[in-house]
Amino acid sequence: MKKLILCVAMFCLGAVVLAGCTKKTCQTGDNQTCYCPDNRTSQQTCRADGRGWDACQCTYYSAWCDDTSGLCWQDPQKDGYDIAEGGVVPADAVRYCDEVVFGGYDDWRLPTIDELRTLIRGDAGTVTGGECPMHNDSVSADMLNPACLNSTELGGPGKGGCYWPDELGGTCNNPDPGDQGHALEYASSTQCPDDPTKGWYGTVLFDNGGVCWNHIETFADVRCVRDAPTKIKTCVEKGRCVPGETRTCTASNGNIGAQACSAKGNCWGPCDSTAFVPSPRPTDVCDQCDQLKLTIRVPETFDKTKTYGQLVAFFYSYDPQTWAFPPQRPPDGGTSDDQVMNPDIGVDKPFSLTLPGCSYYRESCLSGQYKLFVALWQSSAIPPKYQAGDYWWGETQDPITLGGSPAWTKEMDITLEPWPGK
C-alpha cells in the first residue's frame, strides 16, 4: 500500500507521470517517419530515456544576429548546389529568400553586397570600411582593385578558416560544380550598374575573403538576412504533444511545411517552409555557335621549374571606348571547359582547346565584336593573383566577329607573352 500511495498520478507534458514512476512517451529505440520543412520525409528515433523523439533528420535553419550591424542571418546557409535539385543562381537566390519561412519569420531577403560584406572578418581590404571599393553602386572595374582580391585560402577567424565571425555556423568551401578550382561564392542582390546585359551580381568568397562580380548563371550559396531583433520562436500553438514529434502544416507563404513539438511537449513550434525549386537550367547551345580552335604555345624562355595552376581562354565584348587589357570583368564567352586546371604545356608541347562563341553558361551564341584573352597562371585561385612567371596574350589583336550565319570554325595559333609585372 505504501508504494501505491507514493504513485499518485499527475499529468504533465502529454505523458502520465507518477510520483516515483513514469510512463514513457515512446518506446526506446523505436523509429518513425517524420516531416521536414522542405516538404520531405525523414526518420527519427525515440530517445534513450523514452521521453520524446530525437530531432527529425532534416535541414533546420536558425538565426545569428550581429550586434555590429544590426542584421540577423540565416544559419547555416542554404547550399547553392543540390545533387537532386540542381544549382541555385543569384536570380533564384532572390526568389528563395523572398519565399522562405523559418524561425517564425517570412520577411527574409537576399542581402545587398554592402550587407553581405558586414559578415567579413579577417580581411582588412574587404571588411566593412576596408579599401575594397565594391559597394552597392560599384562599377565592373572595381572588382580588380587589389584590396578586393582573395587572401589566404581558409585563413579567416571563423570555424574551418572561414572569413566570417566564429559564432556563425555553416560552410564556406562548398565546391563549385560549374567551375574548377574554387568554392561557391555567396550571392548578393546587387547587380552591376554598368553591365549592359544586367547579368552580373556582387558576390563574396568567404573561403578567401575576396569580393567580386560574377555571372547571373553562376551557382552560389545563399544566406538570407533580416533586420534585428530576431528571436527564433519555439512555441506558437499550445497543445500537448510528444517532444520532438513533427507534423505537416501550411506556412504563411502558402506552401506545405513542417512544425515540431517543443522540448517540454506543451506546444508546437512555428511552421517552417524551406522547399525551393530552382529555375530550369538553360539549354546548352554552344555546339550551334562559332568555334575557335586554339593552339596555345609558350616562348622558348618558358620556365620549366614553375608549376602552373590554370590556363584560361575567353571572349570579351569589344567596345573601343571601354576596352582595357587585361579585361576587368567576368568573361562574356567561352565555357568552364576553357579553364584548364594544371595544364600540361611546354615549349615542345603546345596546348590545344576549342573556344566556342557562346556565353559562359552556354545559354546563347555571341554576336558582335569580341576580343580574346588567354592567360597561364601559377595561381589556381579564382580570381587569381598575377605573379612573376605568369603568361598572357591579347594586348595587341584585331577584334573577332562572332554570330554570323552560318556558324564558322576557324583555327588560330598564338604564343603567350610573359606577364610584365614584377
C-alpha positions in Angstrom: 0.0 0.0 0.0 2.8 2.4 0.8 4.1 2.1 -2.8 0.6 2.7 -4.2 0.2 5.8 -2.1 3.5 7.2 -3.4 2.4 6.7 -7.0 -0.1 9.5 -7.2 -0.9 10.3 -10.8 -0.1 13.7 -12.3 -0.5 14.7 -15.9 2.4 16.6 -17.5 3.8 17.2 -21.0 1.4 14.9 -22.7 2.6 11.9 -20.6 1.3 10.3 -17.5 3.9 10.9 -14.7 3.6 9.1 -11.4 5.3 10.1 -8.2 8.1 7.5 -8.1 7.3 6.0 -11.6 7.0 7.4 -15.2 5.1 6.3 -18.3 7.4 6.8 -21.3 6.2 8.8 -24.3 7.7 6.5 -26.9 9.5 3.1 -26.9 13.3 3.5 -26.6 14.9 2.6 -29.9 11.8 2.9 -32.0 11.9 4.8 -35.3 9.1 6.7 -37.0 8.6 8.8 -40.1 8.8 12.5 -39.5 8.3 15.6 -41.6 10.8 18.2 -42.8 10.4 21.9 -43.6 11.4 21.3 -47.2 8.4 19.0 -47.7 10.4 15.8 -47.5 10.0 13.0 -45.0 12.8 11.6 -42.9 13.2 9.3 -39.8 13.6 10.0 -36.1 14.4 7.7 -33.2 13.0 7.6 -29.7 15.4 9.0 -27.2 17.3 6.7 -24.8 15.1 7.9 -21.8 11.9 7.3 -23.8 10.7 10.8 -23.1 10.5 12.1 -26.7 11.9 11.8 -30.1 15.3 12.9 -31.4 15.2 15.7 -33.9 13.9 14.7 -37.4 16.9 14.3 -39.7 16.2 17.4 -41.7 17.9 20.7 -42.5 16.7 23.3 -40.0 17.6 27.0 -40.0 18.1 29.3 -37.1 19.3 32.9 -37.0 22.5 34.5 -35.8 22.3 38.2 -35.0 25.3 40.5 -35.5 25.4 43.3 -32.9 27.9 45.3 -35.0 25.5 45.6 -38.0 22.0 45.1 -36.5 21.4 42.3 -39.1 20.3 38.7 -38.4 21.5 35.9 -40.7 20.2 32.5 -41.8 22.3 29.9 -40.1 23.6 27.7 -41.6 23.4 28.8 -45.2 21.4 27.2 -48.0 23.8 25.2 -50.0 24.0 26.5 -53.6 24.0 23.1 -55.2 21.9 20.1 -54.5 22.6 16.9 -56.5 18.9 16.1 -56.7 17.6 19.7 -57.3 20.5 21.3 -59.2 22.0 24.7 -58.6 20.8 28.0 -57.2 21.9 31.1 -59.2 21.7 34.7 -57.9 18.4 35.4 -59.5 17.0 32.3 -57.9 18.6 33.3 -54.6 16.5 36.5 -54.6 13.3 34.4 -55.0 14.4 31.8 -52.4 14.9 34.4 -49.7 11.6 36.1 -50.6 9.7 32.8 -50.3 11.4 31.1 -47.4 9.8 30.9 -44.0 11.7 29.7 -40.9 12.0 30.6 -37.2 8.6 32.2 -37.2 9.5 34.9 -39.8 8.6 35.3 -43.5 10.4 38.6 -44.3 13.8 37.3 -45.1 15.6 38.8 -48.1 18.8 38.3 -50.1 21.4 40.8 -48.7 23.0 43.5 -50.8 26.7 43.4 -51.3 27.2 46.1 -48.6 25.1 44.0 -46.2 27.0 40.8 -47.1 30.3 42.4 -46.5 29.4 43.2 -42.9 29.9 39.5 -42.3 33.5 39.5 -43.4 36.2 39.1 -40.7 39.9 38.8 -41.0 40.5 40.5 -44.4 41.5 44.2 -43.9 40.6 45.1 -47.5 37.1 43.6 -47.7 35.7 44.1 -44.2 33.2 46.9 -43.9 35.2 50.1 -44.1 38.1 48.4 -45.9 39.6 49.8 -49.1 37.8 47.4 -51.5 35.5 49.7 -53.5 32.9 47.0 -54.2 29.7 48.5 -52.9 26.0 48.7 -53.9 26.7 51.3 -56.6 30.1 50.0 -57.8 31.2 49.6 -61.4 32.7 46.5 -63.1 36.3 47.6 -62.8 36.1 47.9 -59.0 36.5 44.2 -58.5 40.1 44.3 -59.7 41.2 46.7 -57.0 43.9 44.8 -55.1 42.0 45.3 -51.8 39.1 43.2 -53.2 41.2 40.2 -54.1 41.5 37.0 -52.2 43.6 36.4 -49.1 45.0 33.1 -47.8 42.6 30.2 -48.5 40.7 29.3 -45.4 42.8 31.6 -43.3 39.9 33.5 -41.6 38.9 33.6 -37.9 35.7 31.6 -38.4 35.2 27.9 -37.9 37.1 26.0 -40.6 39.1 29.1 -41.6 36.1 31.0 -43.0 36.3 34.8 -43.2 33.3 35.4 -41.0 32.5 35.5 -37.3 33.4 32.5 -35.2 29.9 32.3 -33.9 28.4 31.8 -37.4 27.7 28.2 -38.5 27.7 26.7 -41.9 30.5 26.1 -44.5 32.4 28.5 -46.8 34.1 26.0 -49.1 31.4 24.0 -50.9 32.9 23.0 -54.2 31.5 24.8 -57.3 30.3 22.1 -59.7 30.1 24.6 -62.5 33.7 25.8 -62.3 37.0 24.4 -61.4 39.4 25.2 -58.6 37.4 27.2 -56.2 34.5 27.2 -53.8 31.0 28.5 -54.3 30.6 32.2 -53.8 27.8 33.7 -51.7 25.2 35.7 -53.7 24.1 39.2 -53.0 21.1 41.0 -54.6 23.4 43.8 -56.0 23.6 44.0 -59.8 26.5 45.6 -61.6 25.1 49.0 -62.8 27.4 49.4 -65.9 26.8 45.9 -67.2 24.7 46.2 -70.3 23.5 42.6 -70.1 22.3 43.1 -66.5 23.8 39.7 -65.8 26.5 40.3 -63.1 25.8 40.1 -59.4 28.1 41.0 -56.5 29.4 38.0 -54.5 31.6 37.3 -51.6 34.1 34.4 -51.4 34.1 33.6 -47.7 36.8 30.9 -48.2 39.3 33.6 -49.0 37.8 36.9 -48.2 37.5 38.1 -51.8 34.7 40.3 -53.2 33.8 40.3 -56.9 31.2 40.4 -59.7 30.0 37.1 -61.1 27.6 35.9 -63.7 23.9 35.7 -63.2 24.1 32.0 -64.1 26.8 31.0 -61.6 25.9 28.7 -58.7 26.1 30.4 -55.3 25.5 29.6 -51.7 22.7 31.7 -50.0 22.5 33.3 -46.6 19.3 35.3 -46.2 19.1 38.3 -43.9 16.5 40.3 -41.9 16.8 43.2 -39.6 17.1 42.7 -35.8 15.6 41.9 -33.5 15.1 38.2 -34.4 14.2 35.7 -31.8 13.6 32.2 -33.1 10.2 31.1 -31.9 9.7 27.7 -30.3 6.0 27.9 -29.3 3.2 29.3 -31.5 0.4 26.9 -30.8 -0.5 25.5 -27.4 -1.3 21.8 -27.1 0.1 18.6 -25.7 2.4 16.6 -27.9 5.3 14.2 -27.7 8.6 16.2 -27.5 10.3 16.2 -30.9 7.4 14.7 -33.0 6.5 16.5 -36.2 3.5 17.2 -38.4 2.8 18.9 -41.7 1.4 22.4 -41.9 0.7 25.2 -44.3 3.1 28.1 -43.9 2.5 31.8 -44.3 3.9 31.6 -47.9 1.1 29.2 -48.8 3.4 26.2 -49.1 3.4 23.0 -47.2 6.0 22.9 -44.4 6.5 21.2 -41.0 6.5 22.0 -37.4 7.9 20.2 -34.4 6.7 19.7 -30.8 8.6 21.7 -28.2 11.1 20.2 -25.8 8.5 20.5 -23.0 5.8 18.8 -25.0 3.3 21.6 -24.3 3.1 23.4 -27.7 4.0 23.3 -31.4 6.8 25.4 -32.9 6.4 27.6 -36.0 5.5 26.2 -39.4 8.8 26.4 -41.4 8.7 26.1 -45.2 12.0 25.9 -46.9 11.3 23.8 -50.1 12.6 25.5 -53.2 12.6 24.6 -56.9 15.4 26.3 -58.9 14.7 27.6 -62.3 15.4 25.2 -65.1 19.0 25.3 -66.4 19.4 26.9 -69.8 19.7 24.7 -72.9 23.3 24.3 -74.0 23.6 25.8 -77.5 27.4 26.1 -77.7 27.7 23.4 -80.5 25.5 25.7 -82.7 27.8 28.7 -82.3 31.1 29.8 -83.9 34.1 27.7 -82.9 37.7 28.9 -82.5 40.2 26.1 -82.3 43.2 27.5 -80.4 46.8 26.2 -80.4 48.5 27.9 -77.4 52.3 28.0 -77.2 54.8 29.2 -74.7 58.0 31.1 -75.7 61.5 29.4 -75.7 62.2 31.2 -72.4 59.4 29.3 -70.6 60.5 28.4 -67.1 60.0 24.6 -66.7 60.7 24.8 -63.0 57.4 26.6 -62.2 54.1 24.9 -61.6 51.1 26.3 -63.4 47.6 26.1 -61.7 45.4 27.1 -64.7 45.2 28.1 -68.3 42.2 30.1 -69.5 40.9 31.4 -72.8 37.8 33.6 -73.0 36.0 36.0 -75.2 35.2 39.6 -74.1 32.9 42.0 -75.7 34.8 44.7 -77.6 33.9 48.4 -77.3 36.8 50.7 -78.4 35.7 53.3 -75.9 35.9 51.0 -72.9 38.2 48.1 -73.8 41.1 47.6 -71.4 43.7 44.8 -71.2 43.6 42.7 -69.2 39.8 42.7 -69.1 38.4 43.9 -65.8 35.3 41.8 -65.5 34.0 38.3 -65.9 34.2 36.8 -69.4 31.4 37.0 -71.9 32.2 33.9 -73.9 33.9 30.5 -73.6 32.8 28.0 -71.0 34.2 26.2 -68.0 35.9 23.8 -70.4 38.1 26.7 -71.4 39.5 26.9 -67.9 42.0 24.1 -67.6 43.5 23.3 -64.2 47.1 22.1 -64.1 47.6 22.3 -67.8 50.3 20.1 -69.4 52.1 22.7 -71.6 55.7 23.3 -72.6 58.0 24.6 -75.3 57.7 21.3 -77.2 54.1 20.7 -76.0 51.6 23.3 -77.2 48.1 23.1 -75.7 45.0 22.8 -77.9 41.4 23.7 -76.9 38.2 24.8 -78.6 36.7 28.1 -77.6 33.0 28.2 -78.6 31.4 31.6 -79.4 28.7 31.1 -76.7 28.0 32.7 -73.3 29.9 31.2 -70.3 26.8 29.3 -69.1 26.1 28.0 -72.6 22.6 29.6 -73.0 23.2 31.7 -76.1 25.5 32.3 -79.0 27.5 35.5 -79.0 27.0 38.1 -81.7 29.2 41.2 -82.4 32.8 42.2 -81.9 34.9 40.4 -79.3 38.5 40.2 -78.2 40.4 37.2 -76.9 42.1 36.9 -73.6 44.4 34.0 -72.8 46.4 33.6 -69.6 48.6 31.0 -67.9 48.7 31.5 -64.2 50.7 29.8 -61.4 47.8 30.6 -59.1 44.8 28.2 -59.1 42.6 30.6 -57.1 39.6 32.4 -58.5 40.2 35.3 -59.0 43.9 34.6 -59.5 46.8 36.8 -58.4 49.3 37.7 -61.0 52.9 36.9 -60.2 56.3 36.9 -61.9 56.5 34.0 -64.2 52.8 34.2 -65.4 51.9 34.5 -69.1 49.1 36.1 -71.1 48.1 37.0 -74.6 45.8 39.5 -76.2 47.1 43.0 -75.6 47.6 43.6 -79.4 45.0 42.0 -81.6 42.2 42.7 -84.0 38.6 42.1 -82.8 36.9 38.9 -83.9 33.3 39.0 -85.3 31.1 36.4 -83.8 27.5 35.5 -84.7 27.5 35.3 -88.4 25.4 32.8 -90.4 26.2 30.1 -90.9 28.4 29.4 -87.8 32.1 29.1 -88.7 35.0 27.1 -87.4 38.5 28.7 -87.5 41.9 27.8 -86.3 44.2 30.2 -84.5 47.8 29.8 -83.3 49.2 32.1 -80.6 52.3 32.3 -78.4 51.9 33.6 -74.9 53.9 36.5 -73.6 55.5 36.9 -70.1 53.4 38.9 -67.7 55.3 42.3 -67.5 54.7 42.8 -63.7 57.4 42.2 -61.1 
